[in-house]
Amino acid sequence: MYLPTYCSSSSILRACRIRTASTLSASAPSFSSVVASRTSAKQDSVRFSSLSSVSFRSRSFSSSLRSSALRWSHGVDWRSPVSLRAQIRTASPVLERLERKIATMASENPFKGIFTALPKPGGGEFGKFYSLPALNEPRIDKLPYSIRILLESAIRNCDNFQVTKEDVQKIIDWENTAPKQVEIPFKPARVLLQDFTGVPAVVDLASMRDAMKNLDSDPDKINPLVPVDLVIDHSVQVDVARSENAVQANMDLEFKRNKERFAFLKWGSTAFRNMLVVPPGSGIVHQVNLEYLGRVVFNTDGVLYPDSVVGTDSHTTMIDGLGVAGWGVGGIEAEATMLGQPMSMVLPGVVGFKLSGKLNEGVTATDLVLTVTQMLRKHGVVGKFVEFYGEGMSQLSLADRATIANMSPEYGATMGFFPVDHVTLQYLKLTGRSDETVAMIEAYLRANKMFVDYNEPEQERAYSSYLDLDLTNVEPCISGPKRPHDRVPLKDMKVDWHSCLDNKVGFKGFAVPKEEQEKVVKFTYHGQPAVLKHGSVVIAAITSCTNTSNPSVMLGAGLVAKKACELGLEVKPWVKTSLAPGSGVVTKYLLQSGLQSYLNQQGFNIVGYGCTTCIGNSGDLDESVASAVADNDLVAAAVLSGNRNFEGRVHPLTRANYLASPPLVVAYALAGTVDIDFEKEPIGTGKDGKSVYFKDIWPTSAEIAEAVQSSVLPDMFKSTYEAITKGNPFWNQLSVPSSSLYLWDPSSTYIHKPPYFSGMTMDPPGARGVKDAYCLLLFGDSITTDHISPAGSIHKDSPAAKYLMERGVDRKDFNSYGSRRGNDEVMARGTFANIRIVNKLLNGEVGPKTVHIPTGEKLYVYDAAMRYKSAGQDTIVIAGAEYGSGSSRDWAAKGPMLQGVKAVIAKSFERIHRSNLVGMGIIPLCFKPGEDADTLGLTGHERYTINLPAKVTDIKPGQDITVTTDNGKSFTCTVRFDTEVELAYFDHGGILQYVIRNLTKQ
């Protein structure tokens, strides 16, 4: 029985758990005896799947759900199961019989013998759970904690249909099976969305309902079957900065630009069951998840199980710092999870990362995470879990752990996991979780051997490989100028900067001629003389979930601002400074400490509660600054406390972008340049005429600790989150229809019905190779999803701009690509539209164009793709290593599919992007080791044929296939369908088509 999916989708299914509990034995058989009791479950499983899709939706149910959502607190289930159960019974008496039938079937879990009670210390019980120790299986004791979470999920959800006893055995035998890349199903407890990725997910759900109707099936079968939380945090831009009114002004503009999108999301929160939408202005999704949404352990109607989550943002991994298994997936994969599909994943290897020692004076959590990121990138952890352990763990606050976990995508791991210990429990209490909830969490995790107690002897666990770091060796650093893992020790920054100016264009180079490197550009800023050089800081932003969850670095930034004010230093007025906290709690403790006033004096006024600069929502630079940079070809710099600094992401005019801790962001803003040696050169001149150095403004660890102790209080979290679902006047005034089918507006430029299901029939299209395809784009290494997916501002001359202007949209109202993710017409035109993209077909020219091979014309990528498509010609993309690294952007797969791309051949793929390509029906292929386009002599002007077997059943995961060209060359590639489930998705033309056909048959 799949408790967290089927039984959390409605209170009917929840009710079955209570009845089931009394029928289950608490005995503890050995694992071998459990697996020996085979049952013929296939028919029952099919019936169970069918029952799970029955629609229980009614008007009274929906209104009950909406009202219960506002009552949510961590002490109770916010979805109010008791009241919902009463509403459903009122709606339909026949459902009582369904409850009894489901309860009977639920008892058929082959592991029911280890379903046992968890007693409370004072009598009674917390609930019942599937006990791993009751299996009497010694191999479990050596499993990493992160693998134990996968094991518990498989046991709890085992129905011998979607999850089999063989799957459970694979996980128990992890030491032997993980190196073999075996496939397992995984059913996360919940799904997390943000608005950029959430809008297309809800658009797809809405269009899937239309598809179900067109196939003469019930549209209301399309509903999330697991809890879905959507936090609107990606829409606010830094249009107004350095103003006490910045929050209100930016929110006004946010709602003006995004009213249509927000109304659509609000409709989704009422039209779909099991979906909570957290309104704009509440905070950054990952910080809200950490401080509020994260359950750590679910207690759903008396059944206990670990919290786990997949999210449509790659930094979902931040929750791993709380001991919750979570990672980013594409929107496509998340939608399937919402709809009850098990996630097919390769059982991962786990890198054990041992921490020892203690951070030195003046070293921040950001310095630590940039060091860890570099180490893990070098080690190679793509597709793996990283699990942290060792005595050094006791020195890391929960916020420090979350900072490291957040950066998992930057070091390439699926997740960076910190098991629950006493530090976790202290954080749960700090953030307002009740004492009873925390006691339940500790009792469950201890009983199921998922809790780490550093006061007890630690049993040795097995890992796939090992790393260790003595925290005393971590030194202050930043990363850049174009990649998160290009760490630069602070003491070496000036030398490194000058080498970047000298080096040829690349990740560490700008190729600025020697005679140009000292160029000084004088201009007038609001009537005052101003000066810019190469390396001048024009954006300094304290932003992003990476650091704004961490009081030590946020208060550290405030202390730097305070010391600078007292010494008479000021940030130059032309530096665009901003502070975007991850939640309202940050504002409260900065005000409590008295440090916000000093940040304001230095221009770091709060601009809003969202991701802002880290995702490219940095807003425009002042026109005088922009002209000075652009007209003189300056390599201007941005310094931000974010997690991404890919070229073209932060702002089109900042070619150098550095990741730094919040206090370092303030320091660089004060210096006004990255071309400085903080150890030797003064930051500026104080009010007494003396030079002020870095050491004069840098706070001690004791000063920071005192500020944290006195300023970060539990009541701040409680009061902030008690009000979070109440919205704000803007949100509450949005009027939305009550229909279950969305009423598409054909004139909308924000929300558009996608063409994925146009002409869809019940018959899958089957396997399809590629014949005589042209190369649309030829890439080198490290093409990120930022290069592929539409992101940032819409360029005035782009195909997307042309589309909008043809529909009467003024340039000032273009908004960003992210805000228009619900319109496939805009997004298809914005795919491969990054101004910094390097396409080898253009012979060194940088920009969003390509060569139309048949004519030799240079066209925008979209225009070339449409010309191929209209002529009925297939296209492919050829790339180097790490294709698709970066954020888990579903449009990085949807866009190429809509442009007609049939396959991507690369040296290697980032995990999520490869999965998304499969989900959209695009074939991912890898060159053989040591080979690529260059070694094979491919120019991109050839025509390519990919010979796949005619039947999907004849394709095996990871098999070799032959690619031939029209000039007689042929080479072997590995087809990267990694699991049988992915082959099924390919057979159906995509994952959503697969889900629709399966639901229609039920």
Solvent accessible surface area in square Angstrom, and as a share of the most:
residue,aa,sasa,rsa
1,M,6,0.03
2,Y,4,0.01
3,L,1,0.00
4,P,0,0.00
5,T,1,0.01
6,Y,6,0.02
7,C,1,0.00
8,S,5,0.03
9,S,7,0.04
10,S,4,0.03
11,S,0,0.00
12,I,3,0.01
13,L,1,0.01
14,R,5,0.02
15,A,6,0.05
16,C,0,0.00
17,R,2,0.01
18,I,97,0.49
19,R,94,0.34
20,T,3,0.02
21,A,20,0.15
22,S,99,0.64
23,T,93,0.54
24,L,20,0.10
25,S,55,0.36
26,A,71,0.55
27,S,66,0.42
28,A,53,0.41
29,P,43,0.27
30,S,44,0.28
31,F,11,0.04
32,S,75,0.48
33,S,55,0.35
34,V,8,0.05
35,V,42,0.24
36,A,76,0.59
37,S,59,0.38
38,R,154,0.56
39,T,79,0.46
40,S,113,0.73
41,A,18,0.14
42,K,139,0.59
43,Q,141,0.63
44,D,32,0.17
45,S,4,0.03
46,V,75,0.43
47,R,102,0.37
48,F,10,0.04
49,S,13,0.08
50,S,38,0.24
51,L,21,0.11
52,S,8,0.05
53,S,10,0.06
54,V,56,0.32
55,S,36,0.23
56,F,15,0.06
57,R,56,0.21
58,S,31,0.20
59,R,185,0.67
60,S,48,0.31
61,F,4,0.02
62,S,10,0.06
63,S,51,0.33
64,S,10,0.07
65,L,14,0.07
66,R,102,0.37
67,S,50,0.32
68,S,0,0.00
69,A,14,0.11
70,L,100,0.50
71,R,132,0.48
72,W,22,0.08
73,S,51,0.33
74,H,35,0.16
75,G,49,0.47
76,V,97,0.56
77,D,46,0.24
78,W,7,0.02
79,R,5,0.02
80,S,25,0.16
81,P,17,0.11
82,V,108,0.62
83,S,41,0.27
84,L,5,0.02
85,R,28,0.10
86,A,56,0.44
87,Q,66,0.29
88,I,2,0.01
89,R,86,0.31
90,T,115,0.67
91,A,50,0.39
92,S,30,0.19
93,P,105,0.66
94,V,69,0.39
95,L,13,0.07
96,E,48,0.22
97,R,142,0.52
98,L,35,0.17
99,E,1,0.00
100,R,131,0.48
101,K,98,0.41
102,I,1,0.01
103,A,11,0.09
104,T,88,0.51
105,M,17,0.08
106,A,1,0.00
107,S,25,0.16
108,E,84,0.38
109,N,2,0.01
110,P,19,0.12
111,F,0,0.00
112,K,94,0.40
113,G,12,0.11
114,I,1,0.00
115,F,4,0.02
116,T,30,0.17
117,A,39,0.30
118,L,10,0.05
119,P,91,0.57
120,K,68,0.29
121,P,133,0.84
122,G,84,0.80
123,G,48,0.46
124,G,62,0.60
125,E,77,0.35
126,F,21,0.09
127,G,4,0.04
128,K,43,0.18
129,F,8,0.03
130,Y,0,0.00
131,S,9,0.06
132,L,1,0.01
133,P,47,0.30
134,A,15,0.12
135,L,0,0.00
136,N,96,0.49
137,E,27,0.12
138,P,100,0.63
139,R,87,0.32
140,I,6,0.03
141,D,36,0.18
142,K,90,0.38
143,L,3,0.01
144,P,0,0.00
145,Y,17,0.06
146,S,0,0.00
147,I,0,0.00
148,R,11,0.04
149,I,11,0.05
150,L,2,0.01
151,L,0,0.00
152,E,0,0.00
153,S,4,0.03
154,A,3,0.02
155,I,0,0.00
156,R,5,0.02
157,N,1,0.00
158,C,0,0.00
159,D,19,0.10
160,N,27,0.14
161,F,80,0.33
162,Q,36,0.16
163,V,2,0.01
164,T,36,0.21
165,K,4,0.02
166,E,82,0.37
167,D,15,0.08
168,V,0,0.00
169,Q,59,0.26
170,K,64,0.27
171,I,1,0.00
172,I,2,0.01
173,D,28,0.14
174,W,5,0.02
175,E,87,0.39
176,N,85,0.43
177,T,17,0.10
178,A,4,0.03
179,P,101,0.64
180,K,144,0.61
181,Q,122,0.54
182,V,32,0.18
183,E,46,0.21
184,I,1,0.01
185,P,18,0.12
186,F,4,0.02
187,K,5,0.02
188,P,1,0.00
189,A,3,0.02
190,R,0,0.00
191,V,0,0.00
192,L,3,0.02
193,L,1,0.01
194,Q,7,0.03
195,D,0,0.00
196,F,12,0.05
197,T,4,0.02
198,G,0,0.00
199,V,0,0.00
200,P,1,0.01
201,A,0,0.00
202,V,0,0.00
203,V,5,0.03
204,D,2,0.01
205,L,0,0.00
206,A,0,0.00
207,S,1,0.01
208,M,0,0.00
209,R,0,0.00
210,D,19,0.10
211,A,6,0.05
212,M,0,0.00
213,K,115,0.49
214,N,112,0.57
215,L,33,0.16
216,D,138,0.72
217,S,21,0.14
218,D,59,0.31
219,P,27,0.17
220,D,28,0.15
221,K,35,0.15
222,I,0,0.00
223,N,2,0.01
224,P,1,0.00
225,L,14,0.07
226,V,1,0.00
227,P,4,0.03
228,V,0,0.00
229,D,0,0.00
230,L,0,0.00
231,V,0,0.00
232,I,1,0.00
233,D,2,0.01
234,H,8,0.04
235,S,5,0.03
236,V,7,0.04
237,Q,27,0.12
238,V,2,0.01
239,D,51,0.26
240,V,46,0.27
241,A,25,0.19
242,R,83,0.30
243,S,34,0.22
244,E,168,0.76
245,N,89,0.45
246,A,0,0.00
247,V,44,0.25
248,Q,90,0.40
249,A,20,0.16
250,N,1,0.01
251,M,28,0.12
252,D,60,0.31
253,L,57,0.28
254,E,5,0.02
255,F,14,0.06
256,K,155,0.66
257,R,52,0.19
258,N,0,0.00
259,K,126,0.53
260,E,66,0.30
261,R,0,0.00
262,F,0,0.00
263,A,24,0.19
264,F,2,0.01
265,L,0,0.00
266,K,37,0.16
267,W,2,0.01
268,G,0,0.00
269,S,22,0.14
270,T,27,0.16
271,A,2,0.01
272,F,2,0.01
273,R,12,0.04
274,N,6,0.03
275,M,9,0.04
276,L,7,0.03
277,V,13,0.07
278,V,0,0.00
279,P,3,0.02
280,P,1,0.01
281,G,27,0.26
282,S,19,0.13
283,G,0,0.00
284,I,0,0.00
285,V,1,0.01
286,H,5,0.02
287,Q,1,0.01
288,V,0,0.00
289,N,1,0.00
290,L,0,0.00
291,E,6,0.03
292,Y,9,0.03
293,L,0,0.00
294,G,0,0.00
295,R,31,0.11
296,V,4,0.02
297,V,5,0.03
298,F,18,0.08
299,N,64,0.33
300,T,8,0.05
301,D,32,0.17
302,G,31,0.30
303,V,4,0.02
304,L,0,0.00
305,Y,2,0.01
306,P,6,0.04
307,D,1,0.01
308,S,5,0.03
309,V,1,0.00
310,V,0,0.00
311,G,0,0.00
312,T,1,0.00
313,D,17,0.09
314,S,3,0.02
315,H,9,0.04
316,T,1,0.00
317,T,2,0.01
318,M,1,0.00
319,I,1,0.01
320,D,0,0.00
321,G,0,0.00
322,L,0,0.00
323,G,8,0.07
324,V,0,0.00
325,A,0,0.00
326,G,0,0.00
327,W,2,0.01
328,G,1,0.01
329,V,0,0.00
330,G,0,0.00
331,G,1,0.01
332,I,1,0.01
333,E,27,0.12
334,A,0,0.00
335,E,0,0.00
336,A,4,0.03
337,T,4,0.02
338,M,0,0.00
339,L,5,0.02
340,G,4,0.04
341,Q,25,0.11
342,P,24,0.15
343,M,8,0.04
344,S,24,0.15
345,M,23,0.10
346,V,37,0.21
347,L,0,0.00
348,P,4,0.02
349,G,12,0.11
350,V,0,0.00
351,V,0,0.00
352,G,0,0.00
353,F,0,0.00
354,K,82,0.35
355,L,0,0.00
356,S,29,0.19
357,G,32,0.31
358,K,126,0.53
359,L,38,0.19
360,N,72,0.37
361,E,111,0.50
362,G,15,0.14
363,V,19,0.11
364,T,13,0.07
365,A,5,0.04
366,T,4,0.02
367,D,2,0.01
368,L,0,0.00
369,V,1,0.00
370,L,1,0.01
371,T,13,0.08
372,V,0,0.00
373,T,0,0.00
374,Q,64,0.28
375,M,48,0.21
376,L,0,0.00
377,R,43,0.16
378,K,182,0.77
379,H,70,0.31
380,G,35,0.34
381,V,1,0.00
382,V,67,0.38
383,G,29,0.28
384,K,66,0.28
385,F,0,0.00
386,V,0,0.00
387,E,0,0.00
388,F,0,0.00
389,Y,44,0.17
390,G,12,0.11
391,E,105,0.47
392,G,1,0.01
393,M,1,0.00
394,S,66,0.43
395,Q,88,0.39
396,L,2,0.01
397,S,54,0.35
398,L,5,0.03
399,A,7,0.05
400,D,17,0.09
401,R,0,0.00
402,A,0,0.00
403,T,0,0.00
404,I,1,0.00
405,A,0,0.00
406,N,0,0.00
407,M,1,0.00
408,S,0,0.00
409,P,16,0.10
410,E,5,0.02
411,Y,1,0.00
412,G,5,0.05
413,A,6,0.05
414,T,5,0.03
415,M,0,0.00
416,G,0,0.00
417,F,3,0.01
418,F,1,0.00
419,P,3,0.02
420,V,5,0.03
421,D,1,0.01
422,H,66,0.29
423,V,32,0.18
424,T,1,0.00
425,L,11,0.05
426,Q,119,0.53
427,Y,20,0.07
428,L,1,0.00
429,K,103,0.44
430,L,51,0.25
431,T,5,0.03
432,G,31,0.30
433,R,8,0.03
434,S,46,0.30
435,D,104,0.54
436,E,110,0.49
437,T,23,0.13
438,V,4,0.02
439,A,46,0.36
440,M,15,0.07
441,I,1,0.00
442,E,46,0.21
443,A,27,0.21
444,Y,0,0.00
445,L,7,0.04
446,R,88,0.32
447,A,37,0.29
448,N,0,0.00
449,K,89,0.38
450,M,9,0.04
451,F,18,0.07
452,V,4,0.02
453,D,17,0.09
454,Y,81,0.31
455,N,132,0.67
456,E,94,0.42
457,P,137,0.86
458,E,84,0.37
459,Q,106,0.47
460,E,144,0.64
461,R,15,0.06
462,A,13,0.10
463,Y,19,0.07
464,S,63,0.41
465,S,30,0.19
466,Y,118,0.45
467,L,33,0.16
468,D,101,0.52
469,L,15,0.07
470,D,53,0.27
471,L,0,0.00
472,T,58,0.34
473,N,108,0.56
474,V,4,0.02
475,E,55,0.25
476,P,47,0.30
477,C,0,0.00
478,I,0,0.00
479,S,0,0.00
480,G,0,0.00
481,P,0,0.00
482,K,8,0.03
483,R,50,0.18
484,P,3,0.02
485,H,32,0.14
486,D,21,0.11
487,R,50,0.18
488,V,4,0.02
489,P,24,0.15
490,L,15,0.08
491,K,101,0.43
492,D,58,0.30
493,M,1,0.00
494,K,61,0.26
495,V,116,0.67
496,D,29,0.15
497,W,0,0.00
498,H,51,0.23
499,S,42,0.27
500,C,0,0.00
501,L,2,0.01
502,D,63,0.33
503,N,62,0.32
504,K,173,0.73
505,V,102,0.59
506,G,32,0.31
507,F,74,0.31
508,K,58,0.25
509,G,0,0.00
510,F,8,0.03
511,A,50,0.39
512,V,15,0.08
513,P,71,0.45
514,K,143,0.61
515,E,143,0.64
516,E,66,0.30
517,Q,17,0.08
518,E,120,0.54
519,K,58,0.25
520,V,72,0.41
521,V,12,0.07
522,K,163,0.69
523,F,31,0.13
524,T,82,0.48
525,Y,31,0.12
526,H,135,0.60
527,G,60,0.57
528,Q,114,0.51
529,P,115,0.72
530,A,3,0.02
531,V,60,0.35
532,L,2,0.01
533,K,94,0.40
534,H,9,0.04
535,G,0,0.00
536,S,11,0.07
537,V,1,0.00
538,V,0,0.00
539,I,3,0.02
540,A,0,0.00
541,A,0,0.00
542,I,1,0.01
543,T,1,0.00
544,S,1,0.01
545,C,6,0.03
546,T,1,0.01
547,N,1,0.00
548,T,0,0.00
549,S,7,0.04
550,N,1,0.01
551,P,21,0.13
552,S,35,0.23
553,V,3,0.02
554,M,3,0.01
555,L,0,0.00
556,G,0,0.00
557,A,1,0.01
558,G,0,0.00
559,L,23,0.11
560,V,0,0.00
561,A,0,0.00
562,K,62,0.26
563,K,44,0.19
564,A,0,0.00
565,C,27,0.16
566,E,85,0.38
567,L,67,0.33
568,G,30,0.29
569,L,10,0.05
570,E,135,0.60
571,V,9,0.05
572,K,94,0.40
573,P,63,0.40
574,W,38,0.13
575,V,1,0.00
576,K,30,0.13
577,T,0,0.00
578,S,4,0.03
579,L,0,0.00
580,A,1,0.00
581,P,0,0.00
582,G,0,0.00
583,S,0,0.00
584,G,19,0.18
585,V,1,0.00
586,V,1,0.00
587,T,24,0.14
588,K,73,0.31
589,Y,4,0.02
590,L,1,0.00
591,L,110,0.55
592,Q,101,0.45
593,S,34,0.22
594,G,37,0.35
595,L,6,0.03
596,Q,8,0.03
597,S,57,0.37
598,Y,53,0.20
599,L,2,0.01
600,N,53,0.27
601,Q,117,0.52
602,Q,3,0.01
603,G,4,0.03
604,F,0,0.00
605,N,12,0.06
606,I,22,0.11
607,V,1,0.00
608,G,4,0.03
609,Y,35,0.13
610,G,0,0.00
611,C,7,0.04
612,T,1,0.00
613,T,2,0.01
614,C,5,0.03
615,I,21,0.11
616,G,16,0.15
617,N,6,0.03
618,S,3,0.02
619,G,11,0.11
620,D,121,0.63
621,L,14,0.07
622,D,50,0.26
623,E,144,0.64
624,S,31,0.20
625,V,1,0.01
626,A,23,0.18
627,S,48,0.31
628,A,6,0.05
629,V,4,0.02
630,A,59,0.46
631,D,116,0.60
632,N,48,0.25
633,D,99,0.51
634,L,3,0.01
635,V,0,0.00
636,A,1,0.01
637,A,0,0.00
638,A,0,0.00
639,V,0,0.00
640,L,0,0.00
641,S,0,0.00
642,G,4,0.04
643,N,3,0.02
644,R,1,0.00
645,N,0,0.00
646,F,20,0.08
647,E,38,0.17
648,G,21,0.20
649,R,20,0.07
650,V,0,0.00
651,H,18,0.08
652,P,54,0.34
653,L,45,0.22
654,T,1,0.01
655,R,44,0.16
656,A,0,0.00
657,N,0,0.00
658,Y,0,0.00
659,L,1,0.01
660,A,1,0.01
661,S,0,0.00
662,P,0,0.00
663,P,1,0.01
664,L,3,0.01
665,V,0,0.00
666,V,0,0.00
667,A,0,0.00
668,Y,0,0.00
669,A,0,0.00
670,L,8,0.04
671,A,21,0.16
672,G,15,0.15
673,T,32,0.19
674,V,0,0.00
675,D,35,0.18
676,I,9,0.04
677,D,20,0.10
678,F,9,0.04
679,E,124,0.56
680,K,153,0.65
681,E,57,0.25
682,P,56,0.35
683,I,13,0.07
684,G,25,0.24
685,T,85,0.49
686,G,8,0.07
687,K,155,0.66
688,D,99,0.51
689,G,57,0.55
690,K,141,0.60
691,S,59,0.38
692,V,7,0.04
693,Y,68,0.26
694,F,30,0.12
695,K,155,0.66
696,D,57,0.30
697,I,0,0.00
698,W,39,0.14
699,P,2,0.01
700,T,62,0.36
701,S,51,0.33
702,A,75,0.58
703,E,66,0.30
704,I,28,0.14
705,A,59,0.46
706,E,110,0.49
707,A,9,0.07
708,V,43,0.25
709,Q,149,0.66
710,S,56,0.36
711,S,3,0.02
712,V,12,0.07
713,L,68,0.34
714,P,67,0.42
715,D,106,0.55
716,M,17,0.08
717,F,6,0.02
718,K,114,0.48
719,S,55,0.36
720,T,23,0.13
721,Y,11,0.04
722,E,109,0.49
723,A,50,0.39
724,I,13,0.06
725,T,18,0.11
726,K,127,0.54
727,G,26,0.25
728,N,26,0.13
729,P,91,0.57
730,F,62,0.26
731,W,18,0.06
732,N,86,0.44
733,Q,144,0.64
734,L,15,0.08
735,S,104,0.67
736,V,41,0.23
737,P,61,0.38
738,S,82,0.53
739,S,39,0.25
740,S,31,0.20
741,L,45,0.22
742,Y,36,0.14
743,L,122,0.61
744,W,54,0.19
745,D,71,0.37
746,P,125,0.79
747,S,87,0.56
748,S,9,0.06
749,T,15,0.09
750,Y,23,0.09
751,I,2,0.01
752,H,50,0.22
753,K,83,0.35
754,P,10,0.06
755,P,65,0.41
756,Y,24,0.09
757,F,20,0.08
758,S,94,0.60
759,G,74,0.71
760,M,30,0.13
761,T,77,0.45
762,M,66,0.29
763,D,107,0.56
764,P,54,0.34
765,P,83,0.52
766,G,17,0.17
767,A,19,0.15
768,R,81,0.30
769,G,39,0.37
770,V,3,0.02
771,K,149,0.63
772,D,55,0.28
773,A,0,0.00
774,Y,19,0.07
775,C,0,0.00
776,L,0,0.00
777,L,0,0.00
778,L,10,0.05
779,F,5,0.02
780,G,23,0.22
781,D,76,0.40
782,S,10,0.07
783,I,9,0.04
784,T,5,0.03
785,T,1,0.01
786,D,4,0.02
787,H,21,0.09
788,I,0,0.00
789,S,3,0.02
790,P,2,0.02
791,A,40,0.31
792,G,19,0.18
793,S,78,0.50
794,I,12,0.06
795,H,92,0.41
796,K,89,0.38
797,D,81,0.42
798,S,7,0.05
799,P,12,0.07
800,A,0,0.00
801,A,0,0.00
802,K,126,0.53
803,Y,11,0.04
804,L,0,0.00
805,M,100,0.45
806,E,113,0.51
807,R,121,0.44
808,G,65,0.62
809,V,23,0.13
810,D,81,0.42
811,R,151,0.55
812,K,160,0.68
813,D,62,0.32
814,F,7,0.03
815,N,21,0.11
816,S,7,0.04
817,Y,8,0.03
818,G,3,0.03
819,S,2,0.01
820,R,3,0.01
821,R,3,0.01
822,G,2,0.02
823,N,0,0.00
824,D,9,0.05
825,E,54,0.24
826,V,0,0.00
827,M,0,0.00
828,A,8,0.06
829,R,43,0.16
830,G,1,0.01
831,T,1,0.01
832,F,1,0.00
833,A,21,0.16
834,N,24,0.12
835,I,63,0.32
836,R,57,0.21
837,I,0,0.00
838,V,72,0.41
839,N,0,0.00
840,K,83,0.35
841,L,8,0.04
842,L,15,0.08
843,N,140,0.72
844,G,59,0.56
845,E,76,0.34
846,V,71,0.41
847,G,7,0.07
848,P,25,0.16
849,K,58,0.25
850,T,0,0.00
851,V,23,0.13
852,H,8,0.04
853,I,28,0.14
854,P,63,0.40
855,T,77,0.45
856,G,51,0.49
857,E,74,0.33
858,K,100,0.42
859,L,31,0.15
860,Y,51,0.19
861,V,3,0.02
862,Y,27,0.10
863,D,59,0.30
864,A,0,0.00
865,A,0,0.00
866,M,54,0.24
867,R,91,0.33
868,Y,1,0.00
869,K,99,0.42
870,S,100,0.65
871,A,65,0.50
872,G,68,0.66
873,Q,51,0.23
874,D,36,0.19
875,T,1,0.01
876,I,0,0.00
877,V,0,0.00
878,I,1,0.00
879,A,3,0.02
880,G,5,0.05
881,A,26,0.20
882,E,50,0.22
883,Y,2,0.01
884,G,2,0.02
885,S,8,0.05
886,G,9,0.09
887,S,14,0.09
888,S,4,0.02
889,R,20,0.07
890,D,0,0.00
891,W,5,0.02
892,A,0,0.00
893,A,0,0.00
894,K,0,0.00
895,G,0,0.00
896,P,3,0.02
897,M,50,0.22
898,L,19,0.10
899,Q,1,0.01
900,G,9,0.09
901,V,3,0.02
902,K,90,0.38
903,A,0,0.00
904,V,1,0.01
905,I,0,0.00
906,A,0,0.00
907,K,80,0.34
908,S,41,0.26
909,F,13,0.06
910,E,14,0.06
911,R,65,0.24
912,I,15,0.07
913,H,4,0.02
914,R,18,0.07
915,S,24,0.15
916,N,1,0.01
917,L,1,0.00
918,V,1,0.00
919,G,4,0.04
920,M,14,0.06
921,G,15,0.14
922,I,1,0.01
923,I,3,0.02
924,P,0,0.00
925,L,0,0.00
926,C,14,0.08
927,F,8,0.03
928,K,59,0.25
929,P,128,0.80
930,G,73,0.70
931,E,56,0.25
932,D,28,0.15
933,A,11,0.08
934,D,100,0.52
935,T,92,0.53
936,L,39,0.19
937,G,36,0.34
938,L,9,0.05
939,T,77,0.45
940,G,0,0.00
941,H,99,0.44
942,E,9,0.04
943,R,68,0.25
944,Y,0,0.00
945,T,26,0.15
946,I,3,0.01
947,N,77,0.40
948,L,23,0.12
949,P,37,0.23
950,A,92,0.71
951,K,134,0.57
952,V,23,0.13
953,T,106,0.61
954,D,80,0.41
955,I,2,0.01
956,K,116,0.49
957,P,46,0.29
958,G,37,0.36
959,Q,47,0.21
960,D,74,0.38
961,I,10,0.05
962,T,59,0.34
963,V,0,0.00
964,T,44,0.26
965,T,13,0.08
966,D,93,0.48
967,N,89,0.46
968,G,70,0.67
969,K,77,0.33
970,S,71,0.46
971,F,14,0.06
972,T,55,0.32
973,C,0,0.00
974,T,28,0.16
975,V,0,0.00
976,R,64,0.23
977,F,0,0.00
978,D,37,0.19
979,T,5,0.03
980,E,99,0.44
981,V,46,0.26
982,E,15,0.07
983,L,3,0.02
984,A,32,0.24
985,Y,17,0.07
986,F,1,0.00
987,D,35,0.18
988,H,19,0.09
989,G,20,0.19
990,G,1,0.01
991,I,7,0.04
992,L,4,0.02
993,Q,26,0.12
994,Y,41,0.16
995,V,0,0.00
996,I,0,0.00
997,R,10,0.03
998,N,39,0.20
999,L,10,0.05
1000,T,26,0.15
1001,K,139,0.59
1002,Q,73,0.33
